[in-house]
Amino acid sequence: MAKLRIGSRGSPLALVQAQQVRDRLIASGMIAEEVSITIFKTSGDRIQDRPLSEVGGKGLFTKELEDALLAGTIDAAVHSMKDMATRLPAGLMIAAVLEREDVRDAFISLNCRRLADLPLGAVFGTSSLRRQAQLLRLRPDLNIVGFRGNVETRLRKLSEGLAVATLLAVAGLNRLSMSERIAEIVDADVLLPAAAQGAIGIEIRAGDEATAQRLAPLDHQPTHIAVVAERAFLDTLDGSCRTPIAALAQLHGGRLSLRGEVLSPDGRRHVQVTRSGTAQEAARLGADAGAEVLVQAGNDLFGARG
């Protein structure tokens, strides 16, 4: 059987995620020699001195992998779903979404045990506009500074005293076996997570039935359905890293519930919406929730789009 060539970014977290996919493929019946991993350095990895919102958005973490897919250099690309643009390049599709990890944000600090313990005017490190806006809504006194880089880089910046605290995805820390660094797991009712946070997606060429069949055993339908709803919410809002947007869909007994939130970058204005329906309505629920936000917030989404 032909080898399945997997593409991945080279960060430690991306490689752990690609290895998870490889391990699950082997567990599903493929032999180890049939699955290879090729490492790519993406534009998002190379550009570390500016916020992504200034240099092209989320697609910078996927472009080189998607180019390789379209060129036939690899057969599948493994992504953190929250890093993916809402609209894929023509000719590509998501073939499988692995079972979701913890969706919540982790509060990390060397000085404070809880987010609520931060002193007045504390310097907080994050380059996520969503986290920045949510934090400023809770604590307008905080001084937000940019924190680009992979998990290890951001933890190093924290240890160097560039900020008192930061937020990272619990999922990434768990996958890297670094959960001991978490001071507090912040409830999703306090900080609604980014759309698709905690989910790993596998992208392939549309029409590549052989690869799709190989990946089918890895697809976790409840996660895939939730991600479809959250990404439809984003897509309706033309969501990108230039807009503070959060979304979380959860499936319970065939019923899907969705919460969405859009904020102004300074956290002073926000709109929250909810929807519920059947699993089959996932895309419609997400789009409908996004349409309500546009009515409430206006097409400029508090001036956050640009």
HULINCOR-V267640 format. One record per residue. N is the residue number from 1. RES is the residue in one small letter. SS is DSSP state (~ for helix, > for strand, _ for the rest). PHI is phi in whole degrees, 0 to 359 (none if undefined). PSI is psi in whole degrees, 0 to 359 (NA if undefined). Layout:
n = (N	N)
res = (RES	RES)
ss = (SS	SS)
phi = (PHI	PHI)
psi = (PSI	PSI)
//
This chain:
n = (1	2	3	4	5	6	7	8	9	10	11	12	13	14	15	16	17	18	19	20	21	22	23	24	25	26	27	28	29	30	31	32	33	34	35	36	37	38	39	40	41	42	43	44	45	46	47	48	49	50	51	52	53	54	55	56	57	58	59	60	61	62	63	64	65	66	67	68	69	70	71	72	73	74	75	76	77	78	79	80	81	82	83	84	85	86	87	88	89	90	91	92	93	94	95	96	97	98	99	100	101	102	103	104	105	106	107	108	109	110	111	112	113	114	115	116	117	118	119	120	121	122	123	124	125	126	127	128	129	130	131	132	133	134	135	136	137	138	139	140	141	142	143	144	145	146	147	148	149	150	151	152	153	154	155	156	157	158	159	160	161	162	163	164	165	166	167	168	169	170	171	172	173	174	175	176	177	178	179	180	181	182	183	184	185	186	187	188	189	190	191	192	193	194	195	196	197	198	199	200	201	202	203	204	205	206	207	208	209	210	211	212	213	214	215	216	217	218	219	220	221	222	223	224	225	226	227	228	229	230	231	232	233	234	235	236	237	238	239	240	241	242	243	244	245	246	247	248	249	250	251	252	253	254	255	256	257	258	259	260	261	262	263	264	265	266	267	268	269	270	271	272	273	274	275	276	277	278	279	280	281	282	283	284	285	286	287	288	289	290	291	292	293	294	295	296	297	298	299	300	301	302	303	304	305	306)
res = (m	a	k	l	r	i	g	s	r	g	s	p	l	a	l	v	q	a	q	q	v	r	d	r	l	i	a	s	g	m	i	a	e	e	v	s	i	t	i	f	k	t	s	g	d	r	i	q	d	r	p	l	s	e	v	g	g	k	g	l	f	t	k	e	l	e	d	a	l	l	a	g	t	i	d	a	a	v	h	s	m	k	d	m	a	t	r	l	p	a	g	l	m	i	a	a	v	l	e	r	e	d	v	r	d	a	f	i	s	l	n	c	r	r	l	a	d	l	p	l	g	a	v	f	g	t	s	s	l	r	r	q	a	q	l	l	r	l	r	p	d	l	n	i	v	g	f	r	g	n	v	e	t	r	l	r	k	l	s	e	g	l	a	v	a	t	l	l	a	v	a	g	l	n	r	l	s	m	s	e	r	i	a	e	i	v	d	a	d	v	l	l	p	a	a	a	q	g	a	i	g	i	e	i	r	a	g	d	e	a	t	a	q	r	l	a	p	l	d	h	q	p	t	h	i	a	v	v	a	e	r	a	f	l	d	t	l	d	g	s	c	r	t	p	i	a	a	l	a	q	l	h	g	g	r	l	s	l	r	g	e	v	l	s	p	d	g	r	r	h	v	q	v	t	r	s	g	t	a	q	e	a	a	r	l	g	a	d	a	g	a	e	v	l	v	q	a	g	n	d	l	f	g	a	r	g)
ss = (_	_	_	>	>	>	>	>	>	_	_	~	~	~	~	~	~	~	~	~	~	~	~	~	~	~	~	_	_	_	_	~	~	~	>	>	>	>	>	>	_	_	~	~	~	~	_	_	_	_	_	~	~	~	~	_	_	~	~	~	~	_	~	~	~	~	~	~	~	~	~	_	_	_	_	>	>	>	>	>	~	~	~	_	_	_	_	_	_	_	_	>	>	>	>	>	>	_	_	_	_	_	_	_	>	>	>	>	>	_	_	_	_	_	~	~	~	_	_	_	_	_	>	>	>	_	_	_	~	~	~	~	~	~	~	~	~	~	_	_	_	_	>	>	>	_	_	_	_	_	~	~	~	~	~	~	~	~	~	_	_	_	_	_	>	>	>	>	>	~	~	~	~	~	~	_	_	_	~	~	~	_	_	>	>	>	_	_	_	_	_	_	_	_	_	_	_	_	_	>	>	>	>	>	>	_	_	_	~	~	~	~	~	~	~	~	~	~	_	_	~	~	~	~	~	~	~	~	~	~	~	~	~	~	~	~	_	_	_	_	_	_	_	>	>	>	>	>	>	>	>	>	_	_	>	>	>	>	>	>	>	>	>	_	_	_	_	_	_	>	>	>	>	>	>	>	>	>	~	~	~	~	~	~	~	~	~	~	~	~	~	~	~	~	~	~	~	_	_	_	~	~	~	_	_	_)
phi = (none	296	291	263	262	260	256	211	295	263	292	306	293	299	291	299	293	296	294	301	297	300	298	288	296	294	296	277	128	284	268	304	291	273	236	238	238	250	263	237	260	272	301	296	284	284	269	242	260	220	298	302	299	269	233	130	85	300	301	295	271	235	303	296	293	291	299	294	298	294	279	82	286	231	255	209	238	259	228	288	299	289	271	272	298	290	246	282	300	304	95	238	207	271	270	203	232	289	303	290	275	303	275	277	269	253	274	239	203	272	243	236	273	222	304	293	273	300	290	303	74	300	277	242	262	196	250	273	295	297	295	302	295	295	296	292	295	282	223	296	281	294	257	271	238	290	226	272	120	286	305	298	297	291	293	295	299	294	294	278	83	286	203	279	203	211	238	226	290	303	303	295	295	297	294	270	56	238	294	291	280	283	276	207	270	272	299	296	286	268	235	296	286	296	305	70	300	88	252	254	248	239	258	222	286	299	91	276	294	297	292	302	294	294	274	307	295	273	284	259	302	302	292	301	297	299	294	301	296	294	288	293	300	301	298	298	272	55	292	205	284	272	233	288	230	227	200	213	247	222	254	226	57	87	258	251	244	228	242	228	212	230	231	285	303	271	78	285	238	203	232	242	226	225	214	213	180	275	301	292	265	307	296	294	298	297	295	294	296	296	296	295	300	298	292	285	265	92	297	274	46	64	80	279	275	193)
psi = (144	148	144	116	114	135	144	151	166	3	155	319	316	320	323	318	319	322	324	317	314	315	320	326	319	319	333	356	349	153	154	322	346	353	120	157	126	132	135	144	115	166	324	329	326	323	107	356	1	152	146	328	339	346	13	352	195	328	344	339	353	343	310	323	318	324	318	323	311	329	350	12	327	166	337	145	134	128	152	121	331	345	355	141	152	333	119	155	149	134	1	157	160	118	330	149	123	161	135	143	188	130	349	167	147	129	125	126	145	349	335	143	335	155	322	344	356	133	161	131	16	146	121	129	119	145	8	119	328	310	319	311	317	319	315	332	321	319	81	349	345	147	106	128	152	137	83	163	170	180	312	320	317	324	323	318	324	315	335	359	17	345	161	329	164	173	137	159	131	321	313	319	320	316	330	6	43	25	343	346	350	125	319	136	122	126	144	342	340	310	99	131	169	150	133	12	136	358	139	126	153	118	139	175	134	135	355	81	326	314	320	318	322	325	344	320	344	347	123	104	315	320	315	317	315	317	322	315	315	320	330	323	311	314	319	326	3	44	142	184	4	353	127	102	140	150	143	122	142	139	125	111	40	351	135	129	141	133	134	153	138	137	159	153	332	1	359	332	142	154	131	138	156	152	154	152	198	163	325	343	13	308	319	319	316	315	320	320	319	321	323	320	317	325	316	320	339	157	338	358	58	23	10	338	148	NA)
//
